[in-house]
Amino acid sequence: MLEKRQQLPQEQLIDTDYFIYCLEAVEDVEVDTVTEAQKKLDQLTTQYGVASIYNTCDTIEGLEDNLNALVLGDHNFKDYEIIYLVITGEANSICLNDYYYSLQEIAEIFEGRLDGKILHFSNAKVLDLDEEEAQYFIDITGARGISGYGNASNGITSSSLDIAFFNLFNEDDNMLDVVEELHQRHYKLCKLLDFRLYY
């Protein structure tokens, strides 16, 4: 179910070994609307040469199908460092189609399949985990880390900061260095949105 695959032309793809995979929750996957996340990913490609794949889902099954297709079906999966989720929810849950799913449930769905990836949430949802919840998710999925924001959007989307974060990863593979650099370059926005990384 990867009908909304959006990539660079093939010859440009060969040059990059770093991809962002974005999955955005929408009301209805049948309705084709260009979202802010899509526009920002286009900007990431044109300005910084970072390739991305964008998909949408409107149910937990859609989320699972999309990530499974990525993990099992995409031979470039090892090149995706960040899985970018633009999904509403609460502190330790996501909301799809008015149903809430805990990150513990999500971890169990993707047991052992997010090896070495960073799961990054936009500020469409607040990310607030205690140490045990974060550790459980990382242990079960194999993810390198979970990042996101502690403050609700209040009319400010995190998309510009998300893009800056992704681009820094293109330059440096060290997760902690990247976060430090992000805070140095975008201190006010990091503080305002309360950027967080669990690892």
Contacts in CASP RR format, 6 or more apart in sequence:
PFRMAT RR
TARGET T0000
AUTHOR 0000-0000-0000
METHOD contacts of the structure
MODEL  1
MLEKRQQLPQEQLIDTDYFIYCLEAVEDVEVDTVTEAQKKLDQLTTQYGV
ASIYNTCDTIEGLEDNLNALVLGDHNFKDYEIIYLVITGEANSICLNDYY
YSLQEIAEIFEGRLDGKILHFSNAKVLDLDEEEAQYFIDITGARGISGYG
NASNGITSSSLDIAFFNLFNEDDNMLDVVEELHQRHYKLCKLLDFRLYY
1 55 0 8 1.000
1 62 0 8 1.000
1 65 0 8 1.000
1 66 0 8 1.000
1 69 0 8 1.000
2 53 0 8 1.000
2 55 0 8 1.000
2 66 0 8 1.000
2 69 0 8 1.000
4 29 0 8 1.000
4 32 0 8 1.000
4 54 0 8 1.000
4 55 0 8 1.000
4 56 0 8 1.000
5 53 0 8 1.000
5 54 0 8 1.000
5 55 0 8 1.000
6 38 0 8 1.000
6 41 0 8 1.000
6 52 0 8 1.000
6 53 0 8 1.000
6 54 0 8 1.000
7 13 0 8 1.000
7 51 0 8 1.000
7 52 0 8 1.000
7 53 0 8 1.000
8 16 0 8 1.000
8 45 0 8 1.000
8 49 0 8 1.000
8 51 0 8 1.000
12 49 0 8 1.000
12 51 0 8 1.000
13 51 0 8 1.000
16 49 0 8 1.000
16 50 0 8 1.000
16 51 0 8 1.000
16 79 0 8 1.000
17 79 0 8 1.000
18 50 0 8 1.000
18 51 0 8 1.000
18 79 0 8 1.000
18 81 0 8 1.000
18 169 0 8 1.000
18 170 0 8 1.000
19 50 0 8 1.000
19 51 0 8 1.000
19 52 0 8 1.000
19 53 0 8 1.000
19 76 0 8 1.000
19 79 0 8 1.000
19 80 0 8 1.000
19 81 0 8 1.000
20 41 0 8 1.000
20 44 0 8 1.000
20 50 0 8 1.000
20 51 0 8 1.000
20 52 0 8 1.000
20 53 0 8 1.000
20 80 0 8 1.000
20 81 0 8 1.000
20 82 0 8 1.000
20 84 0 8 1.000
20 166 0 8 1.000
21 52 0 8 1.000
21 53 0 8 1.000
21 55 0 8 1.000
21 70 0 8 1.000
21 80 0 8 1.000
21 82 0 8 1.000
21 83 0 8 1.000
21 84 0 8 1.000
22 37 0 8 1.000
22 38 0 8 1.000
22 41 0 8 1.000
22 52 0 8 1.000
22 53 0 8 1.000
22 54 0 8 1.000
22 55 0 8 1.000
22 84 0 8 1.000
22 85 0 8 1.000
22 86 0 8 1.000
23 55 0 8 1.000
23 56 0 8 1.000
23 57 0 8 1.000
23 63 0 8 1.000
23 66 0 8 1.000
23 67 0 8 1.000
23 83 0 8 1.000
23 84 0 8 1.000
23 85 0 8 1.000
23 86 0 8 1.000
23 87 0 8 1.000
24 35 0 8 1.000
24 37 0 8 1.000
24 38 0 8 1.000
24 54 0 8 1.000
24 55 0 8 1.000
24 56 0 8 1.000
24 57 0 8 1.000
24 85 0 8 1.000
24 86 0 8 1.000
24 87 0 8 1.000
25 56 0 8 1.000
25 57 0 8 1.000
25 58 0 8 1.000
25 63 0 8 1.000
25 85 0 8 1.000
25 86 0 8 1.000
25 87 0 8 1.000
25 88 0 8 1.000
25 94 0 8 1.000
25 95 0 8 1.000
25 96 0 8 1.000
25 124 0 8 1.000
26 33 0 8 1.000
26 35 0 8 1.000
26 56 0 8 1.000
26 57 0 8 1.000
26 58 0 8 1.000
27 58 0 8 1.000
28 58 0 8 1.000
29 56 0 8 1.000
29 57 0 8 1.000
29 58 0 8 1.000
29 62 0 8 1.000
35 86 0 8 1.000
36 157 0 8 1.000
36 159 0 8 1.000
37 54 0 8 1.000
37 84 0 8 1.000
37 86 0 8 1.000
37 122 0 8 1.000
37 159 0 8 1.000
38 54 0 8 1.000
40 159 0 8 1.000
40 160 0 8 1.000
40 162 0 8 1.000
40 163 0 8 1.000
41 52 0 8 1.000
41 54 0 8 1.000
41 163 0 8 1.000
43 163 0 8 1.000
44 50 0 8 1.000
44 52 0 8 1.000
44 163 0 8 1.000
44 166 0 8 1.000
44 167 0 8 1.000
45 51 0 8 1.000
45 52 0 8 1.000
47 167 0 8 1.000
48 167 0 8 1.000
48 170 0 8 1.000
49 170 0 8 1.000
50 166 0 8 1.000
50 167 0 8 1.000
50 170 0 8 1.000
52 84 0 8 1.000
53 70 0 8 1.000
53 74 0 8 1.000
55 66 0 8 1.000
57 63 0 8 1.000
57 65 0 8 1.000
57 66 0 8 1.000
57 96 0 8 1.000
58 96 0 8 1.000
58 97 0 8 1.000
59 96 0 8 1.000
59 97 0 8 1.000
60 96 0 8 1.000
60 97 0 8 1.000
60 99 0 8 1.000
60 101 0 8 1.000
63 87 0 8 1.000
63 96 0 8 1.000
63 106 0 8 1.000
64 109 0 8 1.000
67 83 0 8 1.000
67 110 0 8 1.000
67 113 0 8 1.000
70 77 0 8 1.000
70 80 0 8 1.000
70 83 0 8 1.000
71 77 0 8 1.000
71 110 0 8 1.000
71 113 0 8 1.000
71 114 0 8 1.000
74 80 0 8 1.000
80 117 0 8 1.000
81 116 0 8 1.000
81 117 0 8 1.000
81 118 0 8 1.000
81 169 0 8 1.000
81 173 0 8 1.000
82 117 0 8 1.000
82 118 0 8 1.000
82 119 0 8 1.000
82 120 0 8 1.000
82 166 0 8 1.000
82 169 0 8 1.000
83 114 0 8 1.000
83 117 0 8 1.000
83 118 0 8 1.000
83 119 0 8 1.000
83 120 0 8 1.000
84 120 0 8 1.000
84 122 0 8 1.000
84 162 0 8 1.000
84 166 0 8 1.000
85 94 0 8 1.000
85 119 0 8 1.000
85 120 0 8 1.000
85 121 0 8 1.000
85 122 0 8 1.000
86 121 0 8 1.000
86 122 0 8 1.000
86 124 0 8 1.000
87 94 0 8 1.000
87 95 0 8 1.000
87 96 0 8 1.000
87 121 0 8 1.000
87 122 0 8 1.000
87 124 0 8 1.000
87 125 0 8 1.000
88 94 0 8 1.000
88 95 0 8 1.000
88 124 0 8 1.000
88 125 0 8 1.000
89 95 0 8 1.000
89 100 0 8 1.000
89 124 0 8 1.000
89 125 0 8 1.000
89 126 0 8 1.000
90 100 0 8 1.000
90 125 0 8 1.000
90 126 0 8 1.000
91 126 0 8 1.000
91 127 0 8 1.000
91 128 0 8 1.000
91 129 0 8 1.000
92 102 0 8 1.000
92 103 0 8 1.000
92 104 0 8 1.000
92 128 0 8 1.000
92 129 0 8 1.000
92 133 0 8 1.000
93 100 0 8 1.000
93 101 0 8 1.000
93 102 0 8 1.000
93 103 0 8 1.000
94 100 0 8 1.000
94 101 0 8 1.000
94 103 0 8 1.000
94 106 0 8 1.000
94 125 0 8 1.000
95 101 0 8 1.000
95 125 0 8 1.000
103 129 0 8 1.000
103 133 0 8 1.000
103 137 0 8 1.000
103 146 0 8 1.000
104 133 0 8 1.000
104 136 0 8 1.000
104 137 0 8 1.000
106 137 0 8 1.000
107 136 0 8 1.000
107 137 0 8 1.000
107 140 0 8 1.000
107 141 0 8 1.000
108 140 0 8 1.000
110 140 0 8 1.000
110 141 0 8 1.000
111 140 0 8 1.000
111 141 0 8 1.000
112 140 0 8 1.000
112 141 0 8 1.000
112 142 0 8 1.000
113 141 0 8 1.000
114 141 0 8 1.000
114 142 0 8 1.000
114 143 0 8 1.000
115 141 0 8 1.000
115 142 0 8 1.000
115 143 0 8 1.000
116 142 0 8 1.000
116 143 0 8 1.000
116 144 0 8 1.000
117 141 0 8 1.000
117 142 0 8 1.000
117 143 0 8 1.000
117 144 0 8 1.000
117 145 0 8 1.000
118 143 0 8 1.000
118 144 0 8 1.000
118 145 0 8 1.000
118 146 0 8 1.000
118 147 0 8 1.000
118 169 0 8 1.000
118 175 0 8 1.000
119 137 0 8 1.000
119 141 0 8 1.000
119 143 0 8 1.000
119 145 0 8 1.000
119 146 0 8 1.000
119 147 0 8 1.000
120 146 0 8 1.000
120 147 0 8 1.000
120 148 0 8 1.000
120 162 0 8 1.000
120 165 0 8 1.000
120 166 0 8 1.000
121 127 0 8 1.000
121 146 0 8 1.000
121 147 0 8 1.000
121 148 0 8 1.000
121 149 0 8 1.000
122 148 0 8 1.000
122 149 0 8 1.000
122 157 0 8 1.000
122 158 0 8 1.000
122 159 0 8 1.000
122 162 0 8 1.000
123 148 0 8 1.000
123 149 0 8 1.000
123 150 0 8 1.000
123 151 0 8 1.000
123 152 0 8 1.000
123 153 0 8 1.000
123 156 0 8 1.000
123 157 0 8 1.000
123 158 0 8 1.000
123 193 0 8 1.000
124 153 0 8 1.000
124 157 0 8 1.000
126 149 0 8 1.000
126 150 0 8 1.000
126 151 0 8 1.000
126 152 0 8 1.000
127 146 0 8 1.000
127 147 0 8 1.000
127 148 0 8 1.000
127 149 0 8 1.000
127 150 0 8 1.000
127 196 0 8 1.000
128 150 0 8 1.000
128 196 0 8 1.000
129 137 0 8 1.000
129 146 0 8 1.000
129 198 0 8 1.000
134 146 0 8 1.000
134 198 0 8 1.000
134 199 0 8 1.000
137 143 0 8 1.000
137 146 0 8 1.000
137 198 0 8 1.000
138 144 0 8 1.000
138 145 0 8 1.000
138 146 0 8 1.000
138 198 0 8 1.000
138 199 0 8 1.000
144 175 0 8 1.000
144 199 0 8 1.000
145 175 0 8 1.000
145 197 0 8 1.000
145 198 0 8 1.000
145 199 0 8 1.000
146 197 0 8 1.000
146 198 0 8 1.000
146 199 0 8 1.000
147 165 0 8 1.000
147 179 0 8 1.000
147 195 0 8 1.000
147 196 0 8 1.000
147 197 0 8 1.000
147 198 0 8 1.000
148 158 0 8 1.000
148 195 0 8 1.000
148 196 0 8 1.000
148 197 0 8 1.000
149 158 0 8 1.000
149 193 0 8 1.000
149 194 0 8 1.000
149 195 0 8 1.000
149 196 0 8 1.000
150 193 0 8 1.000
150 194 0 8 1.000
150 195 0 8 1.000
150 196 0 8 1.000
151 192 0 8 1.000
151 193 0 8 1.000
151 194 0 8 1.000
156 192 0 8 1.000
156 193 0 8 1.000
158 193 0 8 1.000
160 189 0 8 1.000
161 182 0 8 1.000
161 186 0 8 1.000
161 189 0 8 1.000
161 190 0 8 1.000
161 193 0 8 1.000
161 195 0 8 1.000
164 182 0 8 1.000
164 185 0 8 1.000
164 186 0 8 1.000
165 178 0 8 1.000
165 182 0 8 1.000
168 178 0 8 1.000
168 181 0 8 1.000
168 182 0 8 1.000
168 185 0 8 1.000
169 178 0 8 1.000
172 178 0 8 1.000
172 181 0 8 1.000
175 197 0 8 1.000
175 199 0 8 1.000
176 199 0 8 1.000
179 195 0 8 1.000
179 197 0 8 1.000
182 190 0 8 1.000
182 195 0 8 1.000
183 190 0 8 1.000
183 195 0 8 1.000
189 195 0 8 1.000
END
